[in-house]
Amino acid sequence: MSLEIRNDVPAPAPSTPTAAVAPPTRKVHDRARHPRLARELATMRAMVAIHCRDRHGRGTDLCDACTELMDYATRRLDRCVFGDDKPTCANCTVHCYNAGMRERVRDVMRYAGPRMMWRHPWLALAHVVDGRRPAPALPKAKKPDTPPGTAG
């Protein structure tokens, strides 16, 4: 068996991505280092799945609108200034969702929240317990170091 190398075959053109896709190395996916954020993401996924399946008639896959909502929620969780000390969004002092997405998440939670106790009781219980935690103080922003002798 021999391998034939053909140089006359053009190399495939590099494909251009249609949308910016975030790398899978986000902290919300690292359950070992950030268990609180990973659980918050799992709760959000479960709620969106319940909402999409019941309201949009989808099976196990999310519709485009719900996929967009989950991508947005994942980005917001990943960039949360509180990190693992993050309170539930209802108790948070920083509302990082834009108005349209916030209303969509409220609609999802209003519908899926009561159903979570039957379909995902541990996640629902953990969410209730997390909701009782007080919101931490907002972390102070670090000031850039300015060299001595410069106005700043």
SETI-23979 format. One record per residue (C-alpha): chain; z, y, x. Coordinates in steps of 0.001 Angstrom, whole numbers, always signed. Each point is the difference from the previous one (the first is absolute). Layout:
<atoms>
mol | zz | yy | xx
A | Z | Y | X
...
</atoms>
This chain:
<atoms>
mol | zz | yy | xx
A | +0 | +0 | +0
A | -1040 | +3276 | +1506
A | +592 | +3524 | -1083
A | -3049 | +2199 | -16
A | +501 | +3701 | +638
A | -2648 | +2172 | -1575
A | -207 | +3606 | +1141
A | -2819 | +913 | -2358
A | +2300 | -28 | -3057
A | +1226 | +3517 | -779
A | +3734 | +473 | -191
A | +1331 | +634 | -3480
A | +505 | +3650 | -810
A | +3648 | +1046 | -79
A | +1179 | +320 | -3533
A | +1465 | +3295 | -1069
A | +3107 | -234 | -2126
A | -285 | +1565 | -3423
A | +3666 | +1009 | -191
A | +2741 | +497 | +2519
A | +2107 | -3126 | +7
A | +3500 | +234 | +1390
A | +1005 | -2574 | +2595
A | +2133 | -2903 | -1234
A | +2747 | +841 | +2516
A | +1843 | +2345 | -2302
A | +3762 | -20 | -61
A | +48 | -882 | -3705
A | -1575 | -3356 | +889
A | +2580 | -772 | +2710
A | +2697 | -1749 | -2035
A | +2056 | -857 | +3084
A | +349 | +3589 | +1232
A | -190 | +1883 | -3298
A | +1311 | -2274 | -2765
A | +792 | +2835 | -2414
A | -3516 | +1442 | +110
A | -1585 | -3456 | -240
A | +2080 | -768 | -3100
A | -915 | +3359 | -1546
A | -3676 | -798 | +601
A | +418 | -3488 | -1525
A | +1641 | +1563 | -3070
A | -2835 | +2492 | -357
A | -2600 | -2759 | +366
A | +1707 | -2104 | -2661
A | +168 | +2938 | -2430
A | -3629 | +964 | +526
A | -1071 | -3649 | -411
A | +1878 | -306 | -3303
A | -1455 | +3293 | -1249
A | -3561 | -808 | +1064
A | +33 | -3542 | -1374
A | +1414 | +1020 | -3395
A | -1641 | +3387 | -500
A | -3352 | -436 | +1738
A | -551 | -3675 | -770
A | -347 | -1021 | +3620
A | +996 | -3409 | +1349
A | +1605 | -184 | +3414
A | -2160 | +2743 | +1544
A | +704 | +3675 | -549
A | -2609 | +2271 | -1539
A | -1418 | +2855 | +2076
A | +2372 | +2614 | -1439
A | +3066 | -2153 | +654
A | -1221 | -869 | +3496
A | -349 | +3720 | +697
A | +3529 | +572 | -1315
A | +1402 | -2801 | +2186
A | -1775 | +1350 | +3089
A | +1428 | +3451 | -690
A | +3511 | -1381 | -569
A | -221 | -2020 | +3223
A | -973 | +3104 | +1977
A | +2829 | +2009 | -1573
A | +2564 | -2720 | +770
A | -1267 | -348 | +3545
A | +327 | +3727 | +627
A | +3354 | +476 | -1704
A | +2204 | +2368 | +2017
A | +3113 | -2014 | -872
A | -1243 | -3306 | +1408
A | +2308 | -2899 | -838
A | +2520 | +2408 | -1550
A | -2564 | +855 | -2682
A | +1504 | +395 | -3466
A | -1919 | -1022 | -3096
A | -2602 | +2602 | -916
A | +1988 | +1091 | -3060
A | +2934 | +987 | +2251
A | -2045 | +1413 | +2870
A | +332 | +3637 | +1015
A | -3565 | +64 | +1378
A | -2714 | -730 | -2545
A | -2935 | -983 | +2190
A | -2345 | -1220 | -2755
A | -2528 | +2479 | -1331
A | +337 | +799 | -3707
A | -2792 | -2285 | -1209
A | +1176 | -3033 | +1937
A | +3620 | +654 | -947
A | -934 | -135 | -3681
A | -1960 | -3221 | +529
A | +2990 | -1602 | +1754
A | +2292 | +1127 | -2823
A | -2344 | -1624 | -2516
A | +2 | -3243 | +2030
A | +3791 | +18 | +324
A | +573 | +794 | -3678
A | -2071 | -3009 | -961
A | +875 | -2479 | +2758
A | +3644 | +946 | +573
A | +1437 | -1783 | -3054
A | -2212 | -3046 | +692
A | +1165 | -291 | +3613
A | +3288 | -1666 | -1014
A | -1948 | -2933 | -1452
A | -2779 | -304 | +2556
A | +1689 | +1099 | +3255
A | +3769 | +10 | -586
A | +1054 | +264 | +3671
A | -2271 | +2948 | +687
A | +1149 | +1681 | -3212
A | +3656 | -511 | +858
A | -498 | +1295 | +3537
A | -1790 | +3056 | -1412
A | +2895 | +722 | -2378
A | +2496 | -305 | +2872
A | -2157 | +2224 | +2221
A | -157 | +2562 | -2796
A | +3774 | +329 | +117
A | -13 | +989 | +3664
A | +295 | +3734 | +621
A | -2969 | +1758 | +1552
A | +542 | +756 | +3703
A | -307 | +3495 | +1414
A | -3476 | +1023 | +1066
A | -500 | -658 | +3738
A | -297 | +3132 | +2138
A | -3424 | +715 | +1459
A | -100 | -56 | +3776
A | -934 | +3287 | +1611
A | -2545 | -177 | +2797
A | +1418 | +643 | +3443
A | -1061 | +3380 | +1355
A | +81 | +604 | +3735
A | +2521 | +2592 | +1219
A | -1325 | +3534 | +260
A | -2441 | -292 | -2888
A | +413 | +1684 | -3318
A | +466 | -2486 | -2751
</atoms>
